[in-house]
Amino acid sequence: MKRGLLIVLSGPSGVGKGTVRKVLMNNDSLNLYYSVSMTTRKPRVGETEGVDYFFVSKEKFMSAIKNHELLEHAKFVNNYYGTPKFYVEKLRDEGKNVLIEIETRGAKQVMSSYAEDDRFVTIFLMPPSFEELEKRIRGRRTETDEVVKERLNKARREIALNKLYDFVVVNDSPENAANEIANILKNKSLD
């Protein structure tokens, strides 16, 4: 049995990573399993424990960092986010392709650890324009104007990092972006 792919899907906040991921996960031919991240932030409306995130206390998260139990971790807007290592490696050992949806800082951490892994692929999801990205972030109506401005400033810096990734996919629509990513993954699986 071939070891599963480790796929990093990254991009700026508001680009639609979660929406594209959900479309991808419906494609059974990809053998995809979503790596649920751990976070200290409170759930948003409609988010489910163990499906969207593992919602944990700050103390539990700090313990995971100390014990090297995370592939990556980052702090953003006073909350911590990270990817549990054991969960990812167990799925890959079972031949499953594991998709990690993370911000660019975390993606760089994973890239440094998996640079020599030939079953590792990085994909940067790009907005069609910065104006469209701002519209999506403001359209959520879940954050204060100050937090929105912080996310937009961070997005400008993150977009400049797209050259570090194996592939860049423009999210003009979730279906188009997911189809393009599916083609990338099918080609990579044949390697």
Sequence and secondary structure as in RCSB ss.txt:
>XXXX:A:sequence
MKRGLLIVLSGPSGVGKGTVRKVLMNNDSLNLYYSVSMTTRKPRVGETEGVDYFFVSKEKFMSAIKNHELLEHAK
FVNNYYGTPKFYVEKLRDEGKNVLIEIETRGAKQVMSSYAEDDRFVTIFLMPPSFEELEKRIRGRRTETDEVVKE
RLNKARREIALNKLYDFVVVNDSPENAANEIANILKNKSLD
>XXXX:A:secstr
     EEEEE  TTS HHHHHHHHHT GGG EEE  EEESS   TT  BTTTEEE  HHHHHHHHHTT EEEEEE
ETTEEEEEEHHHHHHHHHTT EEEEEE HHHHHHHHHHHTT TTEEEEEEE S HHHHHHHHHHH  S HHHHHH
HHHHHHHHHGGGGGSSEEEE SSHHHHHHHHHHHHHHHHH 
